[in-house]
Amino acid sequence: MNRIQQKLQENKKLLSIYFTAGYPNLDDTVSIIQDLEKNGVDMIEIGLPFSDPLADGPTIQASSTQALKNCMTTEVLFNQLKDIRKTVQIPLIIMGYFNPMLQYGVEAFCEKCKEIGIDGLIIPDLPVDVYSEQYQSIFEKYGLINVFLITPQTSVERINFIDSISNGFIYMVSSASVTGSQSGFGTEQTDYFKRIAAMNLKNPQIIGFGISDNKTFSQATEYAKGAIIGSAFIKHLNSNGTRSIKSFLQSILIDKK
């Protein structure tokens, strides 16, 4: 069983952290992953920086720009992670845009992910129907879970289709905005969370976008299996470097069950 599937079976609410590979410094990637696991994170999304990250807000865009200036590439990331499974056990997901994967070669990319111990991919600009028609068999060949995003505007028909071809979790975007652009959840968001929960999908949902502290983590996980924090963690790295990761996580995980 894939590590993501194993983690989803645990009787607790899950915290996933996103960070950009190669940020703040090129060689910080592995130490950040190790510190996140050591301090209670359940899953990690490793951002592969891209020059045109359409779904990302200014904080993550800036981190991607700096990572690219630091000379982070797909090949560099794979080289950094080649021994990661000697020290890290939790699920690792690469989140990135499809263009760098196409340039690398989709099957070669998937094969390398399997080799180094990556469990899944999140590719915001790969449409679910294109995936199912052209790439699903490749992902399955290498044991990779592909995670799809839904938003408040996603139709019931499309949500059900995504659910039918998924075998991990569904990334539930809390709003139609880019990452890092909101603080807290209003009635509109909570109604959306309730609506999706009531669909009783076979795949659990993990909520992302707009989660930055214990309050928003608790709000999100009232209706979903877990929550993802990205921009708030990048801001912490921007202010503190790789120090104080423990204190950041402690502020999120108060009363986490």
Secondary structure, DSSP 8 states (H G I E B T S, - for coil): --HHHHHHTSSS-EEEEEEETT-SSGGGHHHHHHHHHHTT-SEEEEE---S--TT--HHHHHHHHHHHHTT--HHHHHHHTTTGGGT--S-EEEE--HHHHHHH-HHHHHHHHHHHT--EEE-TTS-HHHIIIIIHHHHHHTT-EEE-EE-TTS-HHHHHHHHHH-SS-EEEESSSS-TT---S--HHHHHHHHHHHTT--SS-EEEESS--SHHHHHHHHTTSSEEEE-HHHHHHHHHHTTTTHHHHHHHH-TT--
